Structures are given as C-alpha cells and as structure tokens.
Amino acid sequence: MALTQSIDHRFATQSLDKPPVQHSNVIPFPSARALLQVTLPHPPHDLAGTQLRALLHSPLGVYVVSAEAVREEVRVQLDIACEDLDFTLHTLISTVPAALIGPLKRRGNVAKAR
C-alpha cells in the first residue's frame, strides 16, 4: 500500500483562509504615452496614399491612430510610448523622408477625463 505525500511542502503548511504571498518587488507602471503629429505631403502627380501606405506597412503602422487627407497632404497621428520616441523618429525618417514631424503632446488618460 502506497503512502500519500504532498508534492509541495509550501502548500501543505499554508493556511487555506490566507491569500498566497507574492514575492515580486516589481510594480508595473503604465508607460507615459504621447501623440505625435506627422504630415505627409501629397503632390498632385503622386498616387494617392503612396506615402501613407509606406508608413502603414512599416513597423510604425501599429502606432497610427488617425489619418486625414487635407488638400495636398495627409495628416497622421501616432500614439507612442515616450521611451519609443527615438525608434519612432529614426524609423519615420528612413521610411518616409518627406514627412514633416509636428509637435509631440503628452496624451492624458482618456478614461479619467470622461
């Protein structure tokens, strides 16, 4: 006849009415976000959306939150983490060199504002 034993002695001695103790000293903080306005010039002889298509198919495509065509330009808004600013600017310059980089604004928490 086999004797039953607990596989893990930590759980055998722990009280069932107490929650388990977490041993992690890392507290995750949400990263600060920023909105970056980018203007893509759209010459009349160029195919519509060529530069926008290049931007959307680049690694920066995941950051695009809005795009709007106004006259001879396309205004794009990127929602980025502040620590990704260096990567974003380098990738933007190499992907769409004609892009005009606008102001960087800190994004407020939309949930708290409503």
Disulfide bonds with the S-S distance in Angstrom:
none
